């Protein structure tokens, strides 16, 4: 992708991000904790990254607005309809992942 001009690369990255959001929306059964266990990020992380990107560019974007964009609806509504309680196995797997991550780099950076 280095051969592409910055504008084209940005447009492609934005299109890929929008497709990721559509994919997550089409797969609401995939729980955030599962994403955290497997990939060390979740829908909330995407929302935080959007807010951070906006801040870097001097744009205003609050966390709740970013979450509504990522989730496709207000977070409370999404949570009520699609988020299942974490199982003991999921919590143990997430804790193990965080421990491995902390051991690998000596810190616990928040996703």
C-alpha positions as a Markdown table, in Angstrom:
| # | Residue | x | y | z |
|---|---|---|---|---|
| 1 | Unk | 0.0 | 0.0 | 0.0 |
| 2 | Unk | 3.0 | 2.2 | 0.2 |
| 3 | Unk | 2.7 | 2.9 | -3.5 |
| 4 | Unk | -0.7 | 4.6 | -3.0 |
| 5 | Unk | -1.0 | 8.3 | -2.4 |
| 6 | Unk | -2.1 | 9.4 | 1.1 |
| 7 | Unk | -5.6 | 10.3 | 0.1 |
| 8 | Unk | -6.3 | 7.0 | -1.6 |
| 9 | Unk | -4.7 | 5.0 | 1.3 |
| 10 | Unk | -6.9 | 7.0 | 3.8 |
| 11 | Unk | -10.0 | 6.3 | 1.7 |
| 12 | Unk | -9.2 | 2.6 | 1.5 |
| 13 | Unk | -8.5 | 2.4 | 5.3 |
| 14 | Unk | -11.8 | 4.2 | 6.0 |
| 15 | Unk | -13.7 | 1.8 | 3.7 |
| 16 | Unk | -12.1 | -1.2 | 5.4 |
| 17 | Unk | -13.1 | 0.3 | 8.9 |
| 18 | Unk | -16.7 | 0.8 | 7.8 |
| 19 | Unk | -16.8 | -2.8 | 6.5 |
| 20 | Unk | -15.4 | -4.0 | 9.8 |
| 21 | Unk | -18.2 | -2.2 | 11.6 |
| 22 | Unk | -20.8 | -3.7 | 9.2 |
| 23 | Unk | -19.3 | -7.1 | 9.9 |
| 24 | Unk | -19.5 | -6.7 | 13.6 |
| 25 | Unk | -23.0 | -5.4 | 13.3 |
| 26 | Unk | -24.0 | -8.5 | 11.3 |
| 27 | Unk | -22.4 | -10.7 | 14.0 |
| 28 | Unk | -23.9 | -9.3 | 17.2 |
| 29 | Unk | -23.5 | -12.8 | 18.7 |
| 30 | Unk | -19.7 | -12.2 | 18.9 |
| 31 | Unk | -19.3 | -10.8 | 22.4 |
| 32 | Unk | -16.9 | -8.1 | 23.3 |
| 33 | Unk | -15.2 | -10.3 | 25.8 |
| 34 | Unk | -14.6 | -12.9 | 23.0 |
| 35 | Unk | -13.0 | -10.2 | 20.9 |
| 36 | Unk | -10.8 | -9.1 | 23.8 |
| 37 | Unk | -9.7 | -12.7 | 24.5 |
| 38 | Unk | -8.9 | -13.4 | 20.8 |
| 39 | Unk | -7.8 | -10.1 | 19.4 |
| 40 | Unk | -7.2 | -7.8 | 22.4 |
| 41 | Unk | -9.7 | -5.2 | 21.2 |
| 42 | Unk | -13.5 | -4.8 | 21.2 |
| 43 | Unk | -16.2 | -2.5 | 20.0 |
| 44 | Unk | -15.5 | -0.2 | 23.0 |
| 45 | Unk | -11.9 | 0.0 | 22.0 |
| 46 | Unk | -12.9 | 1.0 | 18.5 |
| 47 | Unk | -15.0 | 3.8 | 20.0 |
| 48 | Unk | -12.1 | 5.0 | 22.1 |
| 49 | Unk | -9.8 | 4.9 | 19.1 |
| 50 | Unk | -12.2 | 7.1 | 17.2 |
| 51 | Unk | -12.3 | 9.6 | 20.0 |
| 52 | Unk | -8.6 | 9.6 | 20.2 |
| 53 | Unk | -8.3 | 10.1 | 16.5 |
| 54 | Unk | -10.7 | 13.0 | 16.7 |
| 55 | Unk | -8.8 | 14.6 | 19.5 |
| 56 | Unk | -5.6 | 14.3 | 17.5 |
| 57 | Unk | -7.2 | 16.2 | 14.7 |
| 58 | Unk | -8.8 | 18.9 | 16.9 |
| 59 | Unk | -12.3 | 17.5 | 16.2 |
| 60 | Unk | -15.0 | 17.0 | 18.8 |
| 61 | Unk | -16.3 | 13.5 | 19.3 |
| 62 | Unk | -17.5 | 12.3 | 22.7 |
| 63 | Unk | -17.2 | 8.6 | 23.7 |
| 64 | Unk | -21.0 | 8.0 | 23.8 |
| 65 | Unk | -21.4 | 9.3 | 20.3 |
| 66 | Unk | -18.5 | 7.2 | 19.1 |
| 67 | Unk | -20.0 | 4.1 | 20.7 |
| 68 | Unk | -23.4 | 4.8 | 19.1 |
| 69 | Unk | -21.6 | 4.9 | 15.7 |
| 70 | Unk | -19.7 | 1.7 | 16.3 |
| 71 | Unk | -22.6 | -0.2 | 17.8 |
| 72 | Unk | -25.2 | 1.2 | 15.4 |
| 73 | Unk | -27.4 | 2.2 | 18.3 |
| 74 | Unk | -27.1 | 3.6 | 21.8 |
| 75 | Unk | -24.8 | 1.4 | 23.8 |
| 76 | Unk | -27.4 | 0.7 | 26.5 |
| 77 | Unk | -29.8 | -0.6 | 23.9 |
| 78 | Unk | -27.2 | -2.8 | 22.3 |
| 79 | Unk | -26.1 | -4.1 | 25.7 |
| 80 | Unk | -29.7 | -4.9 | 26.7 |
| 81 | Unk | -30.4 | -6.8 | 23.5 |
| 82 | Unk | -27.1 | -8.4 | 22.5 |
| 83 | Unk | -24.7 | -8.6 | 25.4 |
| 84 | Unk | -24.8 | -11.9 | 27.3 |
| 85 | Unk | -23.2 | -12.1 | 30.8 |
| 86 | Unk | -19.6 | -13.2 | 30.7 |
| 87 | Unk | -19.2 | -16.8 | 31.7 |
| 88 | Unk | -16.6 | -17.9 | 34.2 |
| 89 | Unk | -14.6 | -19.5 | 31.4 |
| 90 | Unk | -14.6 | -16.2 | 29.4 |
| 91 | Unk | -13.5 | -14.3 | 32.5 |
| 92 | Unk | -10.7 | -16.8 | 33.1 |
| 93 | Unk | -9.6 | -16.7 | 29.5 |
| 94 | Unk | -9.5 | -12.9 | 29.5 |
| 95 | Unk | -7.6 | -12.8 | 32.8 |
| 96 | Unk | -5.1 | -15.3 | 31.3 |
| 97 | Unk | -4.7 | -13.2 | 28.1 |
| 98 | Unk | -4.1 | -10.1 | 30.2 |
| 99 | Unk | -1.5 | -11.9 | 32.3 |
| 100 | Unk | 0.3 | -13.2 | 29.1 |
| 101 | Unk | 0.2 | -9.7 | 27.7 |
| 102 | Unk | 1.6 | -8.2 | 30.9 |
| 103 | Unk | 4.3 | -10.8 | 31.0 |
| 104 | Unk | 5.3 | -10.2 | 27.4 |
| 105 | Unk | 5.9 | -6.5 | 27.7 |
| 106 | Unk | 6.1 | -5.9 | 31.4 |
| 107 | Unk | 3.1 | -3.6 | 31.4 |
| 108 | Unk | -0.6 | -3.7 | 31.0 |
| 109 | Unk | -1.5 | -1.2 | 28.2 |
| 110 | Unk | -5.2 | -0.6 | 27.9 |
| 111 | Unk | -6.6 | -1.6 | 24.5 |
